[in-house]
Amino acid sequence: MIPRSDTGKNLAEIVNERPFPEFEGWWELGSEFVRFMSSAIIKIWYDLLESEGDLQYVHDLVGKYLHLVYKRKPRPDLVSNFVSDNCPKVIHSGEFDALSYAFYRSVFEFLAETHEGDEAALVSERRNFTIRVGKLFFNSIYNHLQLNLPPDLRKQEEFNLLKYNLNRVGEFLLAQGYLRGHCEFTFSLDVKYNERRITQTSRDFLQNLIHKKIGYALYIMGYPVILPSAVYLYQLFGEAQHHSSRTIEELFERIGYKASEADDFNPSNYPSDRVVELWSISR
């Protein structure tokens, strides 16, 4: 069975309507990013699928995806090397995009079979998979960068330390090639959302968090490497990988706060050089 989106379209039809020519020129990803992400994805993938984990199916998905999206053939050992503890030092952007698509799609399909008839559970479990991967990936970054997180968000110095840590994570993602353009997590915003205006300066954030119990932020990304597959997965399954977003969510959770992008965020709605997520943060 070929999964189709709510519009009745399959992957080939969606790719034809929403190609990404700006991603055709591949770039090399950093070895730390590849190693950390491989470890996180594969650990949670095997934990969830157990004996149902079929690497040949993943290999087939990678090959079909690379053919449709990039008009290229996969390296024969691409999937097996990504899975191994000795993940190769060199993986290019389009290869990781295809790997991420294939592993996440195989999970989303598996969950659809195991939660057939229970849409709420299916939505929750697909999201939970992305969260569990994000937790493990952040833990690797946390140790690698030796981050020093604030104990809370009630004082200006704690807020300054939060911003410093967010900047370090963003710099890592940029240096490692996950983002090719820019990365900004800002607490100053003036946006319209759900028929209301949300205006906040960086200076207002702490006061809003303390007195209104909620603060806001914008996460702005330039050319995230998985944007093509995120768009296609979202249109097929209503969920995408959100690799860096789930990473930042875990950063906030470790200091006692719930932070996430708006529930109706759709990556299809943004240009590659400026993907924008509206975030809410609460204790």
C-alpha positions as a LaTeX table, in Angstrom:
\begin{tabular}{lrrr}
\hline
Residue & $x$ (\AA) & $y$ (\AA) & $z$ (\AA) \\
\hline
Met1 & 0.00 & 0.00 & 0.00 \\
Ile2 & 1.35 & 3.44 & $-0.94$ \\
Pro3 & 0.58 & 5.95 & 1.84 \\
Arg4 & $-1.28$ & 8.99 & 0.63 \\
Ser5 & $-1.78$ & 12.35 & 2.23 \\
Asp6 & $-5.15$ & 13.74 & 3.28 \\
Thr7 & $-5.33$ & 15.20 & $-0.23$ \\
Gly8 & $-4.99$ & 11.70 & $-1.71$ \\
Lys9 & $-1.48$ & 12.32 & $-3.10$ \\
Asn10 & 1.50 & 10.01 & $-2.76$ \\
Leu11 & 5.15 & 11.02 & $-2.32$ \\
Ala12 & 5.92 & 11.25 & $-6.03$ \\
Glu13 & 2.98 & 13.58 & $-6.59$ \\
Ile14 & 3.90 & 15.76 & $-3.60$ \\
Val15 & 7.54 & 15.99 & $-4.69$ \\
Asn16 & 6.43 & 16.99 & $-8.17$ \\
Glu17 & 4.31 & 19.81 & $-6.72$ \\
Arg18 & 6.89 & 20.94 & $-4.13$ \\
Pro19 & 10.42 & 20.32 & $-5.39$ \\
Phe20 & 13.46 & 21.72 & $-3.58$ \\
Pro21 & 16.01 & 22.68 & $-6.26$ \\
Glu22 & 17.88 & 24.80 & $-3.71$ \\
Phe23 & 18.91 & 21.59 & $-1.92$ \\
Glu24 & 20.26 & 19.81 & $-5.01$ \\
Gly25 & 23.82 & 20.99 & $-4.33$ \\
Trp26 & 24.81 & 18.79 & $-1.41$ \\
Trp27 & 27.12 & 19.84 & 1.41 \\
Glu28 & 29.03 & 17.76 & 3.95 \\
Leu29 & 27.65 & 17.36 & 7.47 \\
Gly30 & 29.89 & 17.41 & 10.54 \\
Ser31 & 30.96 & 14.08 & 12.00 \\
Glu32 & 29.71 & 14.94 & 15.51 \\
Phe33 & 26.24 & 15.76 & 14.24 \\
Val34 & 26.05 & 12.55 & 12.20 \\
Arg35 & 27.31 & 10.41 & 15.06 \\
Phe36 & 24.99 & 11.95 & 17.65 \\
Met37 & 21.95 & 11.79 & 15.37 \\
Ser38 & 22.68 & 8.25 & 14.23 \\
Ser39 & 22.97 & 7.09 & 17.83 \\
Ala40 & 19.70 & 8.77 & 18.83 \\
Ile41 & 17.59 & 7.68 & 15.85 \\
Ile42 & 18.80 & 4.08 & 15.78 \\
Lys43 & 18.47 & 3.56 & 19.55 \\
Ile44 & 14.83 & 4.73 & 19.67 \\
Trp45 & 14.01 & 3.04 & 16.33 \\
Tyr46 & 15.15 & $-0.36$ & 17.61 \\
Asp47 & 13.55 & 0.19 & 21.03 \\
Leu48 & 10.21 & 0.83 & 19.35 \\
Leu49 & 10.19 & $-1.64$ & 16.46 \\
Glu50 & 12.23 & $-4.40$ & 18.13 \\
Ser51 & 12.02 & $-7.47$ & 15.85 \\
Glu52 & 9.86 & $-5.51$ & 13.39 \\
Gly53 & 12.78 & $-3.28$ & 12.47 \\
Asp54 & 13.47 & $-3.95$ & 8.79 \\
Leu55 & 16.65 & $-2.29$ & 7.53 \\
Gln56 & 16.03 & $-3.57$ & 4.01 \\
Tyr57 & 12.76 & $-1.63$ & 3.96 \\
Val58 & 14.60 & 1.47 & 5.17 \\
His59 & 17.21 & 0.93 & 2.44 \\
Asp60 & 14.43 & 0.72 & $-0.17$ \\
Leu61 & 12.82 & 3.90 & 1.13 \\
Val62 & 16.17 & 5.73 & 0.99 \\
Gly63 & 16.71 & 4.64 & $-2.61$ \\
Lys64 & 13.25 & 5.70 & $-3.74$ \\
Tyr65 & 13.51 & 9.01 & $-1.92$ \\
Leu66 & 16.91 & 9.88 & $-3.39$ \\
His67 & 15.64 & 9.02 & $-6.87$ \\
Leu68 & 12.49 & 11.12 & $-6.55$ \\
Val69 & 13.89 & 14.13 & $-4.72$ \\
Tyr70 & 17.53 & 14.34 & $-5.85$ \\
Lys71 & 17.72 & 12.16 & $-8.98$ \\
Arg72 & 20.61 & 10.25 & $-7.42$ \\
Lys73 & 21.36 & 6.68 & $-6.39$ \\
Pro74 & 22.30 & 5.85 & $-2.79$ \\
Arg75 & 25.66 & 4.48 & $-1.82$ \\
Pro76 & 25.09 & 0.72 & $-1.33$ \\
Asp77 & 26.35 & 0.82 & 2.26 \\
Leu78 & 24.69 & 4.12 & 3.26 \\
Val79 & 22.06 & 2.64 & 5.61 \\
Ser80 & 24.29 & $-0.05$ & 7.12 \\
Asn81 & 27.04 & 2.47 & 7.83 \\
Phe82 & 24.59 & 4.92 & 9.38 \\
Val83 & 23.34 & 2.18 & 11.68 \\
Ser84 & 26.78 & 0.93 & 12.73 \\
Asp85 & 28.61 & 2.25 & 15.77 \\
Asn86 & 31.36 & 3.32 & 13.41 \\
Cys87 & 29.15 & 5.66 & 11.42 \\
Pro88 & 31.23 & 7.09 & 8.55 \\
Lys89 & 32.71 & 10.52 & 9.03 \\
Val90 & 31.28 & 11.81 & 5.74 \\
Ile91 & 27.54 & 11.98 & 5.08 \\
His92 & 26.17 & 14.65 & 2.80 \\
Ser93 & 23.06 & 16.74 & 3.24 \\
Gly94 & 20.81 & 14.90 & 0.80 \\
Glu95 & 21.92 & 11.54 & 2.19 \\
Phe96 & 20.95 & 12.52 & 5.72 \\
Asp97 & 17.68 & 13.99 & 4.46 \\
Ala98 & 16.88 & 10.61 & 2.88 \\
Leu99 & 17.98 & 8.63 & 5.95 \\
Ser100 & 15.89 & 10.79 & 8.26 \\
Tyr101 & 12.87 & 10.43 & 5.96 \\
Ala102 & 13.21 & 6.65 & 5.72 \\
Phe103 & 13.64 & 5.91 & 9.43 \\
Tyr104 & 10.85 & 8.25 & 10.47 \\
Arg105 & 8.50 & 7.04 & 7.75 \\
Ser106 & 9.06 & 3.41 & 8.75 \\
Val107 & 8.16 & 4.33 & 12.35 \\
Phe108 & 5.10 & 6.35 & 11.35 \\
Glu109 & 3.83 & 3.45 & 9.25 \\
Phe110 & 4.53 & 0.93 & 12.03 \\
Leu111 & 2.60 & 3.06 & 14.52 \\
Ala112 & $-0.31$ & 3.36 & 12.09 \\
Glu113 & $-0.58$ & $-0.43$ & 12.08 \\
Thr114 & $-0.28$ & $-0.83$ & 15.85 \\
His115 & $-2.76$ & 2.00 & 16.63 \\
Glu116 & $-5.25$ & 1.36 & 13.84 \\
Gly117 & $-8.59$ & 2.94 & 14.72 \\
Asp118 & $-7.17$ & 5.09 & 17.53 \\
Glu119 & $-6.22$ & 8.37 & 15.88 \\
Ala120 & $-5.46$ & 10.18 & 19.15 \\
Ala121 & $-3.01$ & 7.49 & 20.25 \\
Leu122 & $-1.39$ & 7.45 & 16.81 \\
Val123 & $-0.82$ & 11.21 & 16.81 \\
Ser124 & 0.57 & 11.06 & 20.34 \\
Glu125 & 2.93 & 8.16 & 19.67 \\
Arg126 & 4.31 & 9.68 & 16.48 \\
Arg127 & 5.06 & 12.88 & 18.38 \\
Asn128 & 6.54 & 10.86 & 21.24 \\
Phe129 & 9.00 & 9.19 & 18.88 \\
Thr130 & 10.30 & 12.59 & 17.74 \\
Ile131 & 10.59 & 13.70 & 21.38 \\
Arg132 & 12.54 & 10.62 & 22.48 \\
Val133 & 15.04 & 11.07 & 19.64 \\
Gly134 & 15.41 & 14.74 & 20.54 \\
Lys135 & 16.17 & 13.91 & 24.17 \\
Leu136 & 18.99 & 11.56 & 23.25 \\
Phe137 & 20.41 & 13.92 & 20.65 \\
Phe138 & 20.40 & 16.82 & 23.11 \\
Asn139 & 22.15 & 14.69 & 25.72 \\
Ser140 & 25.01 & 14.11 & 23.29 \\
Ile141 & 25.25 & 17.82 & 22.52 \\
Tyr142 & 25.00 & 18.67 & 26.23 \\
Asn143 & 28.01 & 16.48 & 27.00 \\
His144 & 29.95 & 17.48 & 23.89 \\
Leu145 & 29.58 & 21.23 & 24.51 \\
Gln146 & 29.69 & 20.88 & 28.30 \\
Leu147 & 26.66 & 23.13 & 28.62 \\
Asn148 & 25.93 & 24.90 & 31.89 \\
Leu149 & 22.16 & 25.33 & 32.12 \\
Pro150 & 20.53 & 27.77 & 34.54 \\
Pro151 & 18.64 & 26.31 & 37.52 \\
Asp152 & 15.50 & 28.33 & 36.73 \\
Leu153 & 14.18 & 31.32 & 34.76 \\
Arg154 & 13.35 & 33.91 & 37.40 \\
Lys155 & 16.38 & 36.19 & 37.32 \\
Gln156 & 18.00 & 38.17 & 34.53 \\
Glu157 & 21.30 & 36.32 & 34.93 \\
Glu158 & 19.45 & 33.00 & 34.50 \\
Phe159 & 17.79 & 34.31 & 31.36 \\
Asn160 & 21.17 & 35.48 & 30.05 \\
Leu161 & 22.61 & 32.01 & 30.69 \\
Leu162 & 19.67 & 30.42 & 28.85 \\
Lys163 & 20.31 & 32.61 & 25.81 \\
Tyr164 & 24.02 & 31.78 & 25.93 \\
Asn165 & 23.25 & 28.05 & 25.90 \\
Leu166 & 20.73 & 28.42 & 23.08 \\
Asn167 & 23.34 & 30.31 & 21.06 \\
Arg168 & 25.90 & 27.55 & 21.61 \\
Val169 & 23.45 & 24.89 & 20.43 \\
Gly170 & 22.60 & 27.03 & 17.40 \\
Glu171 & 26.28 & 27.55 & 16.59 \\
Phe172 & 26.83 & 23.79 & 16.78 \\
Leu173 & 23.96 & 23.10 & 14.36 \\
Leu174 & 25.33 & 25.71 & 11.97 \\
Ala175 & 28.93 & 24.54 & 12.18 \\
Gln176 & 27.87 & 20.92 & 11.65 \\
Gly177 & 25.79 & 21.74 & 8.56 \\
Tyr178 & 22.34 & 20.91 & 9.90 \\
Leu179 & 21.48 & 24.51 & 9.08 \\
Arg180 & 23.16 & 26.00 & 6.04 \\
Gly181 & 21.99 & 29.58 & 6.42 \\
His182 & 21.33 & 30.97 & 9.88 \\
Cys183 & 19.87 & 30.12 & 13.27 \\
Glu184 & 18.08 & 32.51 & 15.60 \\
Phe185 & 16.04 & 31.86 & 18.73 \\
Thr186 & 14.67 & 35.26 & 19.67 \\
Phe187 & 12.42 & 36.44 & 22.49 \\
Ser188 & 11.51 & 39.67 & 20.69 \\
Leu189 & 8.51 & 39.26 & 18.41 \\
Asp190 & 5.48 & 40.96 & 16.93 \\
Val191 & 3.35 & 38.40 & 15.12 \\
Lys192 & $-0.29$ & 37.64 & 14.41 \\
Tyr193 & $-1.44$ & 34.17 & 15.42 \\
Asn194 & $-4.98$ & 32.77 & 15.61 \\
Glu195 & $-6.52$ & 36.19 & 15.02 \\
Arg196 & $-4.59$ & 37.82 & 17.87 \\
Arg197 & $-1.42$ & 39.86 & 18.04 \\
Ile198 & 1.49 & 38.56 & 20.10 \\
Thr199 & 3.97 & 41.30 & 20.92 \\
Gln200 & 6.89 & 40.86 & 23.28 \\
Thr201 & 10.33 & 42.34 & 23.74 \\
Ser202 & 13.22 & 40.33 & 25.10 \\
Arg203 & 13.01 & 42.47 & 28.22 \\
Asp204 & 9.33 & 41.51 & 28.65 \\
Phe205 & 9.94 & 37.76 & 28.47 \\
Leu206 & 10.84 & 37.10 & 32.10 \\
Gln207 & 8.01 & 39.24 & 33.41 \\
Asn208 & 5.52 & 37.48 & 31.15 \\
Leu209 & 6.84 & 34.11 & 32.25 \\
Ile210 & 6.60 & 34.99 & 35.95 \\
His211 & 3.36 & 36.96 & 36.04 \\
Lys212 & 1.39 & 35.68 & 33.03 \\
Lys213 & 2.78 & 32.13 & 33.33 \\
Ile214 & 3.71 & 32.08 & 29.65 \\
Gly215 & 6.31 & 33.64 & 27.40 \\
Tyr216 & 6.94 & 33.44 & 23.66 \\
Ala217 & 9.83 & 33.07 & 21.24 \\
Leu218 & 10.53 & 32.67 & 17.54 \\
Tyr219 & 12.82 & 29.98 & 16.20 \\
Ile220 & 14.10 & 31.02 & 12.77 \\
Met221 & 16.11 & 28.64 & 10.57 \\
Gly222 & 17.85 & 29.02 & 7.24 \\
Tyr223 & 17.98 & 25.95 & 4.99 \\
Pro224 & 17.52 & 23.18 & 7.59 \\
Val225 & 18.94 & 20.08 & 5.96 \\
Ile226 & 15.77 & 18.01 & 6.45 \\
Leu227 & 13.31 & 20.60 & 5.18 \\
Pro228 & 12.41 & 18.58 & 2.04 \\
Ser229 & 11.68 & 15.39 & 3.99 \\
Ala230 & 9.97 & 17.34 & 6.79 \\
Val231 & 7.56 & 18.82 & 4.27 \\
Tyr232 & 6.90 & 15.45 & 2.64 \\
Leu233 & 6.45 & 13.58 & 5.94 \\
Tyr234 & 4.13 & 16.27 & 7.24 \\
Gln235 & 1.97 & 16.12 & 4.13 \\
Leu236 & 1.86 & 12.31 & 4.20 \\
Phe237 & 1.53 & 11.68 & 7.95 \\
Gly238 & 0.77 & 15.00 & 9.66 \\
Glu239 & 4.07 & 14.83 & 11.58 \\
Ala240 & 7.69 & 15.66 & 10.81 \\
Gln241 & 11.04 & 15.04 & 12.49 \\
His242 & 11.69 & 18.45 & 14.12 \\
His243 & 15.26 & 17.39 & 14.95 \\
Ser244 & 16.50 & 20.74 & 16.23 \\
Ser245 & 13.16 & 21.79 & 17.75 \\
Arg246 & 12.94 & 18.64 & 19.88 \\
Thr247 & 16.54 & 19.27 & 20.92 \\
Ile248 & 15.69 & 22.75 & 22.16 \\
Glu249 & 12.55 & 21.45 & 23.87 \\
Glu250 & 14.75 & 19.13 & 25.93 \\
Leu251 & 17.02 & 22.03 & 26.87 \\
Phe252 & 14.04 & 23.90 & 28.34 \\
Glu253 & 12.69 & 20.76 & 30.02 \\
Arg254 & 15.95 & 20.28 & 31.90 \\
Ile255 & 15.46 & 23.63 & 33.61 \\
Gly256 & 11.82 & 22.88 & 34.44 \\
Tyr257 & 9.92 & 24.44 & 31.53 \\
Lys258 & 7.67 & 23.19 & 28.76 \\
Ala259 & 8.55 & 24.76 & 25.42 \\
Ser260 & 7.28 & 23.84 & 21.98 \\
Glu261 & 6.29 & 25.21 & 18.61 \\
Ala262 & 2.65 & 25.99 & 17.84 \\
Asp263 & 0.64 & 22.81 & 17.31 \\
Asp264 & $-0.45$ & 23.83 & 13.83 \\
Phe265 & 3.07 & 24.53 & 12.57 \\
Asn266 & 3.41 & 23.33 & 8.98 \\
Pro267 & 6.90 & 23.42 & 7.40 \\
Ser268 & 5.33 & 23.55 & 3.94 \\
Asn269 & 4.30 & 27.15 & 4.52 \\
Tyr270 & 7.80 & 28.65 & 4.61 \\
Pro271 & 10.63 & 29.34 & 2.17 \\
Ser272 & 13.83 & 27.36 & 2.65 \\
Asp273 & 15.86 & 30.37 & 3.76 \\
Arg274 & 13.44 & 31.38 & 6.52 \\
Val275 & 11.53 & 28.65 & 8.35 \\
Val276 & 9.83 & 30.26 & 11.36 \\
Glu277 & 8.31 & 28.54 & 14.39 \\
Leu278 & 6.28 & 30.37 & 17.04 \\
Trp279 & 7.09 & 28.93 & 20.47 \\
Ser280 & 5.34 & 29.16 & 23.82 \\
Ile281 & 7.24 & 28.61 & 27.07 \\
Ser282 & 5.66 & 27.88 & 30.45 \\
Arg283 & 6.67 & 26.29 & 33.74 \\
\hline
\end{tabular}
